[in-house]
Amino acid sequence: MKMPSITVLAVSFVLATLAPAETRPVGGKVFTPDSSLERASEIGLRAHTNVQVFLPARPMANLRPFGPPYAGYAYETPASLACVYGLVNVVTGCNPNTVTTNPTGGARMVAIVDAYDAPNAASDLATFSTQFGLPAANFQTVYASGARPAYNSGWEFEESLDVQWAHAMAPSAKIVLVEAASSSFFDLMVAEDVASKMVEAAGGGEVSNSWGGSEFSGETAYDSHFVKPSVVFVASVGDNPGTSWPSTSPNVVAAGGTTVRRNPSTGAFLSEYSWDSAGGGISSVEARPAYQSKLSSTLGNFRGVPDLSFDSDPVTGVWVFDSNAFGWNIVGGTSVASPALAGIINISGSFYSSSMNELEVIYGNLSVVADFRDITAGFCGPYGGYSATGGWDFCTGAGVVSGKAGK
């Protein structure tokens, strides 16, 4: 992945003189790696990542040893999003530059399925953990085919994001990265089966899938790979209007995206909207599952996504460390949502017997305000035609989590 450096610049900048809690409005642009671009010839055959990177116009300088890597920014940390989503005691503003209380808990296993090899995944995860005061991760990489896969820079960046944010939300769970031989759906399903067997053997947990592709007629033939006793599967809905498989599978928790709004001058949390680039809508292939029966008047006979959402807008992105991509980066895309929500489901401690059971609980608790925070502003979807509204909607599903209960 060819990415402009956003962290290593030999310049002196006024950021060095800013107090840690101060922020300044920052412009920039969004960069999409090649691995996140879908080609028409690949639909139904290969998956793509759901990663986007925010490149600030103002250069970063003066790396700090703890907390947000650079002063003067209000991008998200494990502690700031734990505060926003009620996973810790909530502090007014949930300012990334001042809050330091990380999520706690987690058990058994969260497995990450991705394609190709991330040679520095363990050391980059260690750097991430040290920076944000997280405990050292119990981490393992597994080659699904038995042989080390080839290297692909975009997928490697995806893997850095996935393992770091699964660990950030479930710091005491074992994190296993299962690397598929390629991004073909065949190879990814081999990896899916390896991952789910490992999670089952660990006594239960979650499998996160941040990749996907446009729906295709044969997708239902793969849905059985997301059924395993004691395993809850999570998948990103994608970063484009419309639906994406495997998030449309009735056997996965579909992870959607939001935008976290912060005061440009203070960094204080203001509100949360739907992210207009996140996927969502009605599947053209997958039948409506029983847990969505209360939504039949909205969905008709087909599956609706997403189920839950999480901050995914790169403009309000999260910190990720990748030693092969210039160090510290600001990252978005619904690739953030899948591992983060898998981690949150893990620390809830329920460990349901299947994704179906997990989804029955989520949809059974739609009206429980203590469990979910409804997102009622913003839009998404084809032609921007869907709106975030009260209750379940095509932009954010049930909304975002509010504490650990009800998951």
C-alpha positions in Angstrom: 0.0 0.0 0.0 1.6 3.3 -1.1 0.6 5.8 1.5 2.0 9.3 2.1 3.9 9.6 5.4 1.7 11.2 8.0 3.9 10.7 11.0 7.6 11.0 10.3 8.3 14.6 9.1 11.5 16.5 10.1 9.8 19.7 10.9 9.4 21.8 14.0 5.8 22.7 14.7 3.8 24.5 17.2 2.2 21.3 18.3 5.2 20.8 20.5 4.0 23.7 22.6 0.4 22.7 22.9 -0.9 21.4 26.2 -2.1 17.8 25.9 -5.8 18.8 26.3 -5.7 21.5 23.6 -6.8 20.9 20.0 -6.9 22.9 16.9 -9.2 22.4 13.8 -7.4 20.2 11.3 -8.1 19.7 7.6 -7.0 16.8 5.5 -8.0 14.2 3.0 -9.0 10.5 3.0 -6.8 7.9 1.4 -8.2 4.5 0.3 -5.7 1.7 -0.1 -5.9 -0.5 -3.2 -7.0 -3.5 -1.1 -10.3 -1.6 -0.3 -11.2 -1.1 -3.9 -13.6 -3.6 -5.5 -13.2 -4.5 -9.1 -16.2 -5.8 -11.1 -14.3 -8.9 -12.1 -13.8 -9.9 -8.4 -17.4 -9.8 -7.3 -18.4 -13.2 -6.0 -14.8 -14.4 -6.1 -12.6 -12.2 -3.9 -13.0 -9.9 -0.9 -11.7 -6.4 -0.3 -10.8 -4.7 3.0 -12.9 -1.8 4.4 -10.1 0.5 5.5 -9.8 4.3 4.9 -7.0 6.5 6.3 -7.2 10.1 7.2 -4.2 12.2 6.2 -4.1 15.5 8.1 -3.0 18.6 6.2 -1.1 19.7 9.2 2.1 17.5 9.7 2.5 15.5 12.9 5.6 15.9 15.0 7.0 15.2 18.4 5.9 11.7 19.3 4.7 11.3 22.8 5.4 8.2 25.0 1.8 7.7 26.3 -1.7 8.4 25.2 -2.5 9.9 21.8 0.8 9.7 19.9 0.8 13.4 18.9 -0.6 16.4 20.7 -3.1 18.8 19.3 -5.5 16.1 17.8 -8.8 14.6 19.0 -8.7 11.3 17.2 -10.0 8.3 19.1 -8.1 6.1 21.6 -9.2 3.0 23.4 -10.0 5.1 26.5 -11.9 7.8 24.6 -14.2 5.3 22.9 -14.6 3.3 26.1 -15.9 6.6 27.6 -18.2 7.4 24.6 -19.8 3.9 24.6 -20.1 3.7 28.4 -17.7 0.8 28.9 -16.0 2.7 31.7 -17.2 5.5 34.0 -18.2 8.3 31.7 -16.2 11.6 32.0 -17.8 14.7 30.5 -16.4 15.3 27.1 -14.6 11.9 26.8 -11.6 13.9 25.5 -9.0 11.6 23.9 -6.2 13.9 25.3 -7.3 13.5 28.9 -9.1 10.2 29.5 -7.0 7.2 30.2 -9.3 4.6 31.6 -9.4 1.7 29.2 -12.0 -1.1 28.9 -11.3 -4.1 31.1 -12.2 -7.7 31.0 -12.5 -10.2 28.2 -12.0 -14.0 28.2 -11.5 -17.0 26.0 -10.8 -15.9 22.5 -11.4 -13.3 19.7 -10.2 -14.6 16.4 -9.5 -12.3 13.4 -9.8 -13.7 9.9 -7.8 -11.8 7.2 -5.9 -12.5 4.0 -2.2 -12.6 3.4 0.6 -12.1 6.0 1.2 -9.4 8.5 4.9 -10.1 9.5 5.0 -7.4 12.3 1.5 -7.9 13.7 2.8 -9.0 17.2 5.4 -6.3 17.6 3.0 -3.6 16.3 0.3 -4.8 18.7 2.9 -4.5 21.5 3.7 -0.9 20.5 0.0 0.0 20.4 -0.6 -1.6 23.8 2.3 0.2 25.4 1.3 3.6 23.9 -2.3 3.4 25.4 -1.5 1.6 28.6 -3.2 -1.6 27.7 -2.0 -4.9 29.1 0.3 -7.0 27.0 -1.7 -9.1 24.6 -2.0 -12.8 24.6 -1.6 -13.0 20.8 -1.0 -15.7 18.2 -0.8 -15.8 14.4 -2.0 -18.9 12.6 -1.6 -19.7 8.9 -4.8 -21.2 7.7 -3.3 -23.2 4.9 -0.3 -24.4 7.0 2.1 -22.2 5.0 2.9 -18.6 5.5 0.9 -16.5 3.1 2.4 -13.9 0.7 2.6 -10.2 1.8 0.1 -7.6 0.7 0.5 -4.1 2.1 -3.2 -3.2 2.2 -4.3 -6.4 3.9 -1.4 -6.1 6.3 -2.6 -2.7 7.3 -6.1 -4.2 7.8 -4.6 -6.8 10.1 -2.8 -4.2 12.2 -6.2 -2.4 12.7 -8.1 -5.6 13.5 -5.8 -7.1 16.1 -5.2 -3.8 17.9 -8.8 -2.8 18.2 -10.0 -6.2 19.2 -7.4 -6.1 22.0 -8.3 -2.5 22.8 -11.9 -3.5 23.6 -11.3 -6.9 25.1 -7.8 -6.6 26.6 -7.9 -9.9 28.6 -9.1 -12.1 25.8 -6.7 -14.1 23.7 -6.4 -12.6 20.2 -5.7 -15.0 17.3 -5.0 -13.7 13.8 -5.8 -16.4 11.2 -4.2 -15.6 7.9 -5.9 -16.9 4.7 -3.6 -17.8 1.8 -5.3 -15.1 -0.4 -8.4 -12.9 -0.5 -10.4 -15.4 -2.5 -13.6 -16.4 -0.8 -12.5 -20.0 -1.0 -9.3 -19.3 1.0 -11.1 -17.0 3.4 -13.6 -19.7 4.2 -10.8 -22.1 4.9 -9.5 -19.5 7.4 -13.0 -19.0 8.8 -13.3 -22.7 9.6 -9.8 -22.7 11.3 -10.7 -19.7 13.3 -14.1 -20.9 14.5 -12.7 -24.3 15.5 -10.0 -22.6 17.6 -12.7 -20.3 19.3 -14.9 -23.3 20.0 -12.0 -25.2 21.5 -11.2 -22.2 23.7 -14.7 -22.4 25.2 -16.3 -19.8 23.0 -15.8 -16.3 21.8 -16.0 -14.3 18.6 -14.7 -14.3 15.0 -14.2 -10.9 13.4 -14.3 -10.4 9.6 -13.6 -6.8 8.4 -13.6 -7.7 4.7 -16.4 -8.3 2.3 -17.7 -7.7 -1.2 -20.8 -6.9 -3.2 -23.6 -9.4 -2.9 -23.7 -12.2 -5.4 -26.2 -15.0 -6.2 -24.1 -17.9 -4.8 -23.3 -16.3 -1.4 -25.8 -18.4 0.6 -23.7 -21.5 -0.2 -21.0 -20.0 2.1 -23.3 -19.0 5.0 -22.8 -22.4 6.7 -19.2 -21.4 7.5 -20.6 -18.8 10.0 -22.3 -21.4 12.1 -20.3 -23.0 14.9 -21.2 -23.9 18.5 -20.2 -21.2 21.0 -19.0 -18.8 18.3 -20.4 -15.4 17.5 -19.4 -14.1 14.0 -19.1 -10.4 13.3 -18.7 -8.8 9.8 -18.3 -5.2 8.5 -21.1 -3.8 6.4 -18.7 -2.1 4.0 -17.7 1.5 3.2 -20.0 2.1 0.2 -23.8 2.6 -0.1 -25.7 -0.6 -0.2 -25.2 -4.1 1.1 -22.1 -6.3 1.3 -21.6 -10.0 2.0 -20.8 -11.6 4.5 -22.5 -8.9 6.6 -25.8 -9.8 5.0 -25.5 -13.4 6.1 -28.2 -14.1 8.8 -25.4 -15.9 10.7 -23.3 -12.9 11.5 -23.6 -9.6 13.5 -23.4 -6.9 10.8 -21.2 -4.1 12.0 -22.1 -0.6 10.7 -20.5 2.8 11.0 -21.0 6.1 12.7 -19.4 9.6 12.9 -18.3 10.8 16.3 -18.6 14.6 16.5 -16.1 16.5 18.6 -15.6 20.2 19.4 -12.8 21.3 17.0 -11.2 23.5 19.6 -11.6 21.5 22.8 -11.9 17.9 21.6 -15.0 17.3 23.7 -17.6 14.8 22.5 -20.6 16.5 21.0 -22.8 13.8 19.5 -22.8 10.9 17.1 -24.4 10.6 13.6 -24.6 7.9 11.1 -21.6 7.8 8.7 -22.9 8.6 5.2 -20.4 6.2 3.5 -21.2 3.2 5.6 -23.1 0.3 4.0 -26.6 -0.6 4.9 -29.9 -1.7 3.4 -31.9 -4.7 2.4 -30.2 -7.8 1.1 -31.0 -8.8 -2.5 -30.2 -12.5 -1.7 -30.5 -13.4 2.0 -34.0 -14.2 3.5 -35.1 -12.2 6.5 -34.2 -14.2 9.6 -36.6 -14.8 12.5 -34.9 -12.4 14.8 -35.9 -9.5 12.4 -39.5 -10.6 12.3 -40.6 -7.4 14.1 -39.1 -5.4 11.2 -41.1 -7.2 8.5 -43.0 -4.1 7.5 -39.7 -2.4 6.8 -37.7 -5.3 5.4 -40.2 -7.4 3.6 -38.8 -10.9 3.1 -35.1 -10.1 3.1 -32.3 -9.5 5.6 -31.7 -5.9 6.7 -28.3 -4.6 7.9 -26.5 -3.3 10.0 -27.3 -4.8 13.4 -25.0 -2.6 15.6 -22.6 0.3 14.8 -19.4 1.9 15.9 -17.3 4.9 15.0 -16.0 4.3 11.5 -15.6 7.6 9.8 -11.9 8.2 9.0 -12.4 11.9 9.7 -13.2 10.9 13.2 -10.9 7.9 13.1 -8.9 5.8 15.5 -5.2 5.5 16.1 -3.5 2.4 14.6 0.2 1.6 14.6 1.8 -0.1 11.5 5.5 -0.2 11.2 5.3 -0.8 7.5 3.0 2.1 6.9 4.9 5.0 8.5 4.0 4.2 12.1 1.0 5.9 13.6 -2.0 6.5 11.4 -5.6 7.8 11.8 -7.9 5.1 10.5 -11.6 4.6 9.7 -13.9 2.4 7.7 -16.2 -0.2 9.0 -13.1 -2.4 9.4 -12.9 -0.6 12.7 -16.4 -1.6 13.7 -16.1 -5.3 13.3 -13.1 -6.1 15.6 -14.2 -3.4 18.1 -17.7 -4.8 18.4 -16.4 -8.4 18.6 -14.3 -7.2 21.6 -17.3 -5.5 23.2 -19.4 -8.6 22.8 -16.6 -10.5 24.4 -16.3 -8.3 27.5 -20.0 -8.5 28.0 -19.3 -12.0 29.2 -22.5 -13.6 27.8 -20.7 -16.0 25.4 -23.9 -17.1 23.7 -24.1 -20.4 21.9 -24.2 -18.9 18.4 -24.5 -15.7 16.3 -28.2 -16.4 16.1 -28.6 -16.4 19.9 -26.5 -13.2 20.1 -28.8 -11.5 17.5 -31.9 -12.7 19.2 -30.7 -10.9 22.3 -29.8 -7.7 20.4 -33.2 -7.5 18.6 -35.0 -8.5 21.7 -33.4 -5.5 23.5 -34.0 -2.9 20.8 -36.0 -0.7 23.1 -33.8 -1.0 26.1 -32.1 2.4 26.3 -29.6 1.2 28.9 -28.2 -1.3 26.4 -28.1 0.7 23.2 -27.9 4.4 22.3 -30.1 5.1 19.4 -28.6 7.2 16.6 -31.3 9.5 15.2 -29.3 11.9 13.0 -27.6 11.5 9.6 -28.1 9.6 6.4 -26.6 6.8 4.3 -27.4 4.4 1.5 -28.1 4.6 -2.2 -28.7 8.2 -3.3 -28.3 9.1 0.4 -31.9 7.9 0.7 -31.8 6.3 4.1 -32.0 8.2 7.4 -30.9 7.5 10.9 -34.2 7.5 12.8 -35.6 6.4 16.1 -35.4 2.7 16.5 -33.8 0.3 14.1 -32.7 1.9 10.8 -30.6 1.1 7.7 -27.8 3.4 8.7 -26.9 2.2 12.2 -29.2 -0.7 13.0 -30.0 -0.8 16.7 -27.6 2.1 17.2 -24.4 1.9 19.2 -23.6 0.1 22.5 -24.2 1.7 25.8 -22.3 -0.3 28.4 -21.7 -4.0 28.4 -25.2 -5.2 29.1 -27.6 -6.7 26.5 -24.9 -8.0 24.1 
